[in-house]
Amino acid sequence: MAARKRKVVCAMSGGVDSSVAAALLKDEGYEVIGAFMRLGTPQGVELAESCSSDGRKHKQGCCSVLDADDARRVAAVLDIPLYVLNFQDDFGKVIDYFIDEYNRGRTPNPCVRCNDWLKFGKLAKYAEAVGADFVASGHYARIGTDPVSNERALMRGVDHKKDQSYVLFGMTRQTMARTLLPIGALEKTRVRELAEQYHLPTFSKPDSQEICFVPNQDYAGLMRRRSPHAFKAGELVTAEGTVVGTHEGHQQFTIGQRKGVGVAFGYPIYVVDIDSENNRVTVGEKAALMKRTLRARQTNLLSTRARGAENLRCVAKIRYNSPPQDARLSVIGDDEIEVAFDAPQAAITPGQAVVCFDGDVVLGGGWIESSSA
């Protein structure tokens, strides 16, 4: 009797990366089940505009109707089944988190939460329910072996310019053991070449650049539509407490912001602090943004080497697009870490994630609460 093919549920968003991931898995001999996550259009959210693989413009819903069409076309080429999963209620949870964080004076990262709660949360449970051995996605990251501890590890993608391990740091070790990331060992240019070789209709489809539910990156506009009661006039102040202007709501600011601050000093001025309780925004020079140490909670330490760490050498990222910086990681509580950088970092922002690495191995991370000089 022939051995049973290992079954994998592959998240297919209608983009080139997930399309190639599904193709590679099928070539490797897996029984591939495509899963398109229908996230819907939550009330009060005007979805951003994007393009399908044939150039048609549509509202980009992070898996919109035309993205679903692209996923179906790819599944037909690969001769694999594609199931549409209704995750609209769960997606609403991501948007609620986004709104709540801004109202608290923090800067959220909905892409990390979406991965935790949906792609490697609810989708992983679906995979288990249908008897699949693995769940897979088109992220530029790898599941490999930690050369120091010899344990299974989340690792940076080979293409460091596209690396997405930062946004996956929240997955559990249990989920990681059942996760496949087929394109993590490839450069982006090679992924597009493979898409064309497989005759996938998404081979030239543009990458999505925006948060799907924030049209034109107008965060303040979304906030006003979703929680108009939370917007109140407040003061712009200096670090000394001197009032230098007013604002219409602290939600329109983020730490490190320079443009649109609403006050001119004759030299560059930045948002350096947001006090949501008193609806006060502090502005100052860039030097006030430079901090060396941060504390983070809601931690997820994927590597056993990070648990109980005390001044563990690492590199750390404080936002998705920032390069890793030399630092030391210490566990200072049941659910709190401290990351001390060798050199001061600009705009360490509460609400963003800090993720620590040893080489390409993700040690773990947490959600930034505070920073200090």
N, C-alpha and C positions, 0 to 999 in steps of 0.2 A: 504494500500500500504506500502510495506517495505521501511524503510528509506534508502536513498542512502548511499552506503559505501563511506567513506572518501577516496579520491584518493591521493596517494603519489608517487612522482618520487624519486627512490632511486639510488644514484650514486653507480654503481657496477664496481669495478676496477679489479675484478678477484682475489682479496685477501680474506683471511678468515674473516676479520673484516666487510667488506661491505656485504659479503655473509650472515653472521649471522644477520646483521642489517636487511636485506631484509626478512629473515626467521621470525624474531621476529615481524616485522610489519605485515606480513601476518597472523601470529598467533593472533595478536591483532585485526584482522578484517578489516584491511585496504585493499583497492584495490591497489596493488603494481605494479608499472611500473618500470622495471629495465632500467637504462640508462648507457651505456658504452661510455666513452668519448674517441674518437679516436684522439690522439694528433699528430700522424704521426711522421715522421723523418725530422725535418727541415734541410735545406741545411747546410752542414758544421758541422753537429752534429753526432758524432758516439755514439750510445746509449749504456748505460752500460749493462753488462750481468746479467741475472737473471735466475730463474727457474720457470717453470710452476708447477702446483700441482702434475703432474705425474713425475716430476724430469727432464723434458726436458729443456736443456739450450737454452736461446734465448736472443736477445737484449732487454734489459729492457727499454721500451719507456714510462714508467709511463702510462701504458695501451697499451701494445704491442699486437701483433697478438695472441700470445699464452695466454696472459692475457685475451684477448677477448674470446678465446676458453673456458677458465675456467669460465668466467662470463656466457657464454651460457650454460655450463653444470650445473651450479648452478641454473640458471633460469629454466632449464628443470626439475630439481629435485623439485623445488618449484612450478612448473606449473604457472609461471608468464611470461608476455612478456618481451623481452629485445630489446631495440632499441640502435643502434650504432649512436652516434652523432659525426659529423666531426667538431672538434674544433682545427684543425691544425693551421689555421691562428691566432687564439687567443693564442695558445700555443707559437707561434713565438713571440708574444708580451712579454711573460714571459722571453723568452731567450734573447730578445733584452734588456730588463730591466737588466738582469743579467750581460750582457756584458757591458752595459753603466755604471753600478754602479762600477764595477771593474776598468773601465777606468777612473772613477772620483776619484779613491783612496778609495772607500768605499767597505764594505763587504755586499753583498746582501743576502736576504732571499727569494729565489724564491718560497718556499713552501707556505709562507703567501700570496704572490701575486697570486699564482695559486688558492688558496682557494677564495680570494677576487674576482678575475676576472672570474674564470671559475666555480668552484664547487658551490659557493654561489653567483655567478654573472650571467653568461650566462646560467648555468643549471637552476637557479631559474626562469629566463625568459622563458625557455623552459617549465618548470612545469606550469607556468601561462598560456602559450599558449595552452597546452593540457587540461586545466581545472582542474589541480591538486590542492588540498588544501595545500599540503606540499611538501617540498623537504627534503630528508634524506641522511645521509652518515654514514660511519662506524668510525667516529672519537671518540676518548676517551675524551668526554666532555659532558656537560649536558645543557639542557635548563630547567631552574627551576624558582623559585621565590626568589627574594632578601628578606631575613627576616627583613631587616631594612626598605626598601622603599615599600615593597610588590609589586614591579613591576617585569615583566618578565625579566629574567637575563640569561646571559651566565655564566656557572659555570664549575669549574674544574671537570675532570673525577674522579670517586671514586678511580680508580687505579692511584694513583699519579705518579707511575713510568712510566705509559704510557700516562699520561694526555697530551692532545693536544689543550687545550683551548688557549694556547699562539698563535698557528698558526691560530686561528679563530677570533682573537680580531678585525680584520678589517671588519667583517660582519656588515651590517646596522641593526638598530632596526627593520626596516620593514622586512628584510630578516629573522631576528631572530624569529619574530612572526610566520613565516611559516616554521620553521625548526624543524626537529625531529632528535635526536641523540640517537638511540635505545640502543647502547652498553655502553653509558657513565656511567651507574650505575653498570657495571660489571668489574670484574678483568679479565685480559687477559687469565689466565688459564681457567676461566669459559667460556669465548668465544670459546676457542678451544674445550672444552667439549661439548658445545652446537652444534658446527659445526659437531662433530662426531655423536651426537644424531640425528641431522637432516639429516644425511647421505650426507653431503655436500662434494664434491670432494676436496675442498680446506682446509679441516680441519688440515692438517699437512703442508701446504704450508709455506715456510719461509717468514718472514717479509722482506720487502724491506728496505735496510739500506742506500742507496745512493741517491743523487739527480739524477733523472732518465736520464738527458741529459749530465751528467758529468761522463764519464767512468773512473773507478778506482780513482775517486775523483781528477783527474788531471785537476784542474781549469786552470792552466797556459797553458796547451796544448790546451784546448778548446779556450781560449782567443787568442792564436797565430793563430789558424785556422780561427777564426771568424773575428778578427781585427788585422791582422799582422802589419798594418801601425801604430798602436798605441804603439807598443813595441819599446822602445828606451833605449839605455844605459844611466845610471844615476849614481848618487853618493849615497853611504852609509855614513852617517855622525853621529856624536854624538850630544847630545843636545846642546853642545857648538859650533857646526858647523864644528868641525874638520872632515875632510874627512878620512875615515878609510877603504874604499873599493869602489867597483863599483858593479852595478847590470845590468841585461839585460832588465829590465822592472818592474816598480813598481807594475804591476798587479799580479805578482807572490807572493806578500806579503799581510799579513793581520795583524791587530793590535794584539799583544800578541804572535805572531809567534816566536818560538824558533829554531826549526829545519830548516835547509836549509837557514839560514840567510846569510851565505857566508863570515863570518868574525869570527875569534876566539880571545877572550880576556883572556883566561885562567880562566874564570868564566862564569856562565850562562848569555847570552845576548839575548835580545828580541827586536822585532820591536815595537817601541813605538809611531811612527807617520809616516803618509804617505802624502807627499805633491805632489799631482798629477800634479799641475800646473808647478812646477819646476822639476818634476820627481826625487824627492829626498826622500830617506827613512831614517828615524832617528832610531838608535838603542840605547839601554841603559839597565840598570839593572831593575829588576822586580819592584823596588820601584817607578820607573817612570811610571809604568802602573796603579798604584793605584790612583783612583779618587773617589770623594765622590758625586759629583753632575753632572747631565746630563741635556741637553735640547733636546727636541724632537719636530718634526713638523709632518705634515700630520696626525694629531691626530684623533682618533675615541674614543669618550667617551661614552661608552654604557650605563653606569649608570647615572641617573640624579644626584646622589650624587657626581659625579666627576666634574660636570659642575660648573665652578666658584669656584672650590676647592682652599683652601689656607691652606697649611700645613696639608692636610688630611692624617691621619695615614693609612698606607697600607703596603703590601709587594710587591716587584717588581722583575721581571725577566728581565735580559738584553740579554738573549739568550735562545733558546729552552731547552737546556740540563742543564742549571744552576738552582740551587734551589732558591726559592723566598727569598729575603732579606728585612729586616725591612727598611722602608723608609717613606718619606712624599711627597705627591703629591700636586703641585700647578699649577693652570692655569695662565699663564702669558701673554697671547695674544689670538687673535681670533683663531689661529691655532698653538699654542705652549704651551707645558707643561714643567715644571721643576720637576725632581725627585731627592730628596736629601736623600742619604742613611745614616743610622746611622753609618755604618762602611765603609771605603773605599773599592771599588770593583776593581778587576783586569780586565784590557782590556775592558773597555766600548768602543764599536766599532761603529763608524758612519756607517750607512747603515743597522744595525740590529734594531730590534724592542724592545722597552721596554713596558712591559705589567704590569699593576698594579692590585692587588687583595685586597679584604677585605675578609679574610677567603677563601671560595671557589668561591666567586662572582668576576667576571671580571669587574673591574671598567672602564677600557679602556686602551689605550696606544697610542703610536706614533712611528715615525721612528727617531732614534738617529741622531742628527746633531753634537753635541759637548759634551765635558766633561771637568770638572775642579776639582782641588783639593779642 
